[in-house]
């Protein structure tokens, strides 16, 4: 009984949308006011690009250009890589990793409906951890299923980060803590 979290469940829908003709300075004021690191560039109600903090640093500041004199359309990242709302968070993470990006606009029926970021996915992770523990407590039919699974996160005994945690009596433990338990028995 596994339920994968989909992009639609974690995405933000309150987007900062701008026209391609506005200046980078105007865009940065929007980003500052909204406390975000990007704006989506839209033309005829369709996303055509994204302007990120990285674009501003690399294509405006590092080039010695004036943010008030540069239009977004000249420095935005385009074309943009997008994702659909019913893809899983795992698929979103894979796309971000392969394409070396931190944000994915979410498109449904050619319409921009949201954005998912690495931060959004990170915020979901603790919830996913709790859900997996609840599923364990419900006693899924195949009790050995969880014993075979390997998890990544913090060991519940020593607190160290590990990509090789195992479920021991309902707790996620690293190999050192598992060895210590076996030694003490």
SEGUBA-956342 format. One line per 5 residues: their letters; for each residue x, y, z of C-alpha. Coordinates in pm, whole numbers, plus 32768, in hexadecimal, padded with zeros to 4 digits. Layout:
A = X:Y:Z | ...
***
This chain:
XXXXX = 8000:8000:8000 | 80E3:8113:7F87 | 8076:826B:7F20 | 8170:8340:7E6B | 815D:84B6:7EA0
XXXXX = 8114:856E:7D5E | 818D:86C5:7CF3 | 8030:875E:7D15 | 8033:870E:7E8A | 8179:87CA:7EC9
XXXXX = 8180:88E3:7DC8 | 8143:8A53:7E09 | 8029:8AF8:7D4A | 8061:8C63:7DAA | 814F:8CB4:7C8E
XXXXX = 820E:8DF0:7C38 | 81BE:8E20:7AC8 | 825A:8F36:79F5 | 8262:8FAC:788E | 83A7:8F87:77C6
XXXXX = 83C8:90FF:778C | 83EC:916B:78F8 | 8543:91BF:797F | 8611:90D6:7A54 | 8604:91E0:7B64
XXXXX = 8486:91D0:7B6B | 8498:9055:7B7C | 858F:905F:7C9F | 84A6:9146:7D5E | 838D:9048:7D32
XXXXX = 8475:8F2E:7DA0 | 84E4:8FF3:7ED4 | 8380:9051:7F37 | 8303:8EEB:7F0E | 8440:8E51:7FA8
XXXXX = 8474:8D68:7E81 | 8595:8D17:7D9B | 84E9:8D1D:7C48 | 83D9:8DAA:7B6B | 832A:8CF5:7A52
XXXXX = 832A:8DAE:7907 | 81DE:8D91:7850 | 816D:8E01:76F8 | 800A:8DC8:7678 | 7FBE:8D0A:77BB
XXXXX = 80CE:8C0A:7772 | 8219:8BE9:782D | 833E:8C39:774B | 8456:8C54:784B | 84C5:8C76:79B0
XXXXX = 85A2:8D7E:7A4F | 8663:8D03:7B7D | 8758:8D9E:7C70 | 8866:8CDB:7BB9 | 8805:8D77:7A69
XXXXX = 881C:8ED2:7B04 | 8972:8E90:7B9D | 8A0B:8DEC:7A67 | 8968:8EB5:7950 | 893F:900F:79EA
XXXXX = 8A1D:904D:7B19 | 8B4C:8F86:7AA4 | 8B34:902F:794F | 8B2E:9189:79EF | 89D8:91D9:7961
XXXXX = 88D8:92B8:7A07 | 87A5:91F7:7A82 | 86C5:931E:7A2D | 873D:9320:78C1 | 8723:91A9:787B
XXXXX = 85D9:9108:781D | 8583:8FB3:78A5 | 855E:8F1F:7749 | 86D2:8F5D:770D | 874E:8E98:783C
XXXXX = 863D:8D9E:789C | 8674:8C28:7881 | 85B5:8BA8:7756 | 852C:8AB8:76ED | 84BA:8A43:7841
XXXXX = 84A9:88E0:78BC | 8352:8892:794C | 829C:8778:79F9 | 8133:8706:7A0B | 8073:870C:7B55
XXXXX = 8039:8595:7B67 | 81A7:8534:7B4A | 8244:84B7:7C8D | 8336:857D:7D62 | 8438:8475:7D0E
XXXXX = 8410:84C6:7B9B | 842F:863B:7BE9 | 8571:85FD:7CAD | 8601:852F:7B8D | 85B6:8643:7A91
XXXXX = 864F:874B:7B74 | 8786:8677:7BA5 | 87B8:861F:7A36 | 877A:8783:79C1 | 8836:882B:7AE1
XXXXX = 870E:8909:7B40 | 865B:8952:7C88 | 8502:89B8:7C0B | 8400:891F:7B24 | 82D0:89DE:7AAB
XXXXX = 819C:88FD:7AB4 | 80CB:88F2:7976 | 7F74:8856:7946 | 7EC5:8867:77F2 | 7FCA:8965:777B
XXXXX = 7F71:8A47:78A0 | 8060:8AAF:79B7 | 7FC7:8A40:7B01 | 80EB:8A3F:7BF6 | 825A:8A0B:7C3E
XXXXX = 8313:88FE:7CFF | 846A:8943:7D92 | 8574:8878:7E41 | 850F:892C:7F83 | 83A7:88BA:7F57
XXXXX = 841B:8753:7F33 | 8502:8775:8061 | 83E1:87F5:8134 | 8316:86C4:80D2 | 842A:85CD:8132
XXXXX = 83EA:85CB:82AC | 827B:858E:8265 | 82D3:846C:8181 | 83A7:83DC:829A | 8283:83ED:838D
XXXXX = 8195:8355:8290 | 8283:8230:825B | 8291:81F7:83D5 | 8115:81FE:83EA | 80FC:80FD:82D4
XXXXX = 81EB:8022:8398 | 8114:8042:84D0 | 7FDF:7FDB:840C | 8090:7E8F:83C8 | 8083:7E69:8253
XXXXX = 8041:7D00:81EA | 81AC:7CB2:8195 | 8263:7CF8:82DC | 83B3:7CA6:823E | 8385:7DB9:813A
XXXXX = 83F9:7ECB:8228 | 8518:7DFA:82AB | 85A3:7DE7:8149 | 8580:7F5A:80FC | 86A2:804B:8116
XXXXX = 865B:81B6:8172 | 8723:82F6:8160 | 8719:83F9:8274 | 8779:8422:83E2 | 87B4:82F9:84C4
XXXXX = 86B3:8302:85DB | 87B7:829C:86DF | 88F6:835D:8696 | 886B:8469:85AB | 8974:8435:849D
XXXXX = 890D:845E:8330 | 8916:8319:8271 | 88A5:8298:8120 | 8893:813A:81B1 | 8792:813D:82CB
XXXXX = 86D3:8001:831D | 858B:7FD8:83D3 | 85D0:7F23:851B | 849F:7EF5:85F9 | 83F8:802A:8566
XXXXX = 852C:810B:857E | 8610:8175:8460 | 8778:8127:84C8 | 88D2:813D:842A | 89B6:800D:8415
XXXXX = 8A88:807C:8541 | 8956:8093:8623 | 88D4:7F45:859F | 8A28:7EA8:85EE | 8A1D:7F43:874C
XXXXX = 88C2:7EB0:8788 | 8932:7D57:8717 | 8A6E:7D6E:87ED | 89A5:7DC7:8926 | 88B2:7CA4:88F6
***
